[in-house]
């Protein structure tokens, strides 16, 4: 190929774009079920949607999580050292079924995205912490974060409707 570029190819070979920015007509009522995301979850949602976590198109499945923990790779062999998970309160999602599209809300209860649920699963947080950080000691900041997660996770492809408005947004760069 004679055309060369100084731009590095996206991780996994394809830049993921799950942005679906909509105007004021985005309507929370179209989603029967919703989940409120904390700030870390909102950040992960944005990172997936803008391609930072390419080739992921959504939060990891149990198979993807196991592969990342055991091999530091996605099941297709793409290097991916960290799990990207959506932990949820069991009581809030007990009626969520595989195949449903669930609205994702920010802390102000505004609709910011959606997830097409492909899986709901339990996973031992100590296994995650031990494999990612090498410890389950709560004095380790990463292990403490994992310990504070729920052990119930939702997996599925996401869409992002609204980015956060941060004080440093002008410095926030995406792969695109």
HUDA-V200591 format. One line per field, one symbol per residue. ss: DSSP state (@ for helix, = for strand, . for the rest). psi: psi as a letter, one per 30 degrees, with the letter a starting at -180 (. if undefined). A space follows every 10 residues. Layout:
ss: ???
psi: ???
This chain:
ss: .......... @@@.....=. .......@@@ ...===..@@ @@@@@@@@@. .......==. .@@@@@@@@@ @.=.....=. .....==..@ @@@....... =====..... ========== ==..@@@@@@ @@@....... @@@@@@@... .========= ........@@ @.....
psi: kfjlkfkkkk kffkkkjgkh klaffkjfff jeklkkklee eeeeeeeeeg gegkgkfakk leeeeeeeee fhllfgfkkj fkkjljklke efgfgklkfl kkkklafggk kfalkjjfkk lkkjeeeeee eefglgkffk eeeeeeefll gkkkllklkk fklljlfgef fjklf.
